[in-house]
Amino acid sequence: MEIVHLDRSNESTNTIYKFINENECLLPDPFSSHEYLFQYSEKLGTKAETFISLDNGNVQGLVSGYINDFNKKEAYLQILIVKKEYQGKKVGGKLIRSFLAETMQILGKGAVVYLTVDVLNENAINFYNHVGFSRSERKHSNINKMILSCRV
């Protein structure tokens, strides 16, 4: 398994779009339209830090988020998807650790990464707790979501 940090190119946007499009069924809130999905992928591809896990050239998983709040030293993990057949094989953890390391490199030690998770998604909450996240003091405006954080 190889973790690759994508650059901000059209090819990266296409990789992001293709992977999310093929695997969005794994998300708790799938995208409603492919047009929106492409716009979202384009935003991630040009403004976010995105890592993919490759196995013999095939994408196993993807993590992407914004590491750009230099005043507050905060980053925001937007999406993590790992193909079903690679779940439980440390792919997600390696992707998250790559994102956390990049956050520390860009924002410095003590920066905080935030993410949103469904309150009923115990598997995701347990996974994020396992890789260092805990429930944040911040509250989400949607009562069905919670915010987790991790200090790097």
N, C-alpha and C positions, 0 to 999 in steps of 0.2 A: 504494500500500500504506500502510495506517495501522496503527500499533501502539497498542493500547488496554490500559490497566491496569484490570483488572476490580475492582469493589468487592466487598465481602463480603455479597452479597445472594443471595436464592433464585434470581433470574434468572441470576446469575453461575454458581451451582452447576449450574443446568440447562444453561447454555452449555458448561461444562466436561464434564459428563456426556455430552451429545449428541456433542460433538466426539471425545472419547476413545472412546465406544461405536462411532462410525462409522469410526474410524481405528486401533483397537487392533491390527489385523492388521499394522501397521507397527512395532509394538513387538517386541523380542526375546523378551519374556516376557508374552504377552497375559493379560488377566485371566481367571480361571476362571469367574466367575459375574457376572451383571449386578447382583445384590444387592450384592456386594462392590464392584463398580465404582461404584455409586451412593454407597455409604458413603465410598469413596475420594474421589470427586468432591466430596461434601459437605464432607469434611475440607479438601480443597484450597480449596474455595470460601469456607470460613469462617476458615481459619487461615493459608493460604499467600498469597504474592504471585504473582498470575497475570497473564500478558500474552498477548493474542491478536493475531494479524496478520489484518487485514481487507482484502478486495479487493471493492469494490462490495457491502459488507454480508455477504460470505461469509467464513467463517473459513478461513484458509490454514494456520495453525499455532498452537501453544500451547506456552508454557513456564510451569512452576509450581514453586515451592519455598518453603522456610521460611527466613525471615531473622529469626531470633528468639533466637540464642545471643549475648546481649549480653556475657556474661562472657568468652567465648573469642573474640568477634568473628568467628563462623563462620556461614555460611549453607549450606543443603543444597538443591541443585537436584534435584527429584524426577522431573520428566518434561519431555521435549521431544518433540513430534510435529509434523511438517510433512507436509502432504498430498503424496503422490508427485509430482503435477504441479507443485508449487511447490519441490521439492527442487532445489538447484543454482541457485536464483534469489535468494539472499541473505536469504531469509525467516528461516531458522534463526539466522543470524548476528545479524540485527537483534533477534530475540527474546532471544537470549542477552545481547547488549549492553544491552538494556533491563533485564534481570534483574540484571546486574552493576552498572549505574548505580544501581538501586534499593537494592542491597546497600550500595554506598558511601554513599548518602544516609542509610540507616538505621543502619548499623554504623560508618561512618567509613572513612577511608583506611586501608589495611593489612588490612582484613578479608579472610577467605579463604572462597571458595565451593568446596564439594566436590560431586562427583557420582560415581555408579557406572556403569561400562560393562562390557559383555561383553569379555573379553580377545581373543576371536576376531573382534570386530566392527571390522575395520580402518577401514571407512568412517567410523564414529562416532568412533573414536580420532583419525583424521586431521582430521575436522571440528573436534572439540574442541581439538586442538592448534592448528589454524588460528585459532580465536577466543580463544586465550590460555591454555588449560588444559595442564597437564603432569602426568605421573605423580606421585602423592603418595607420601610416605614411609609413609603409612598403608596397612595391608594389609587387604583384605576377608576375611571369614571363609570365603567361597566362593571356591575356587581358580579358578573360571571367570569371576570378576569382578575388576575393578581399580578403584581410586579415583583420580580425577583431581582436581586443585585449580587454582584461579586466585586470585591475590592482586589485590585491587582498589585 
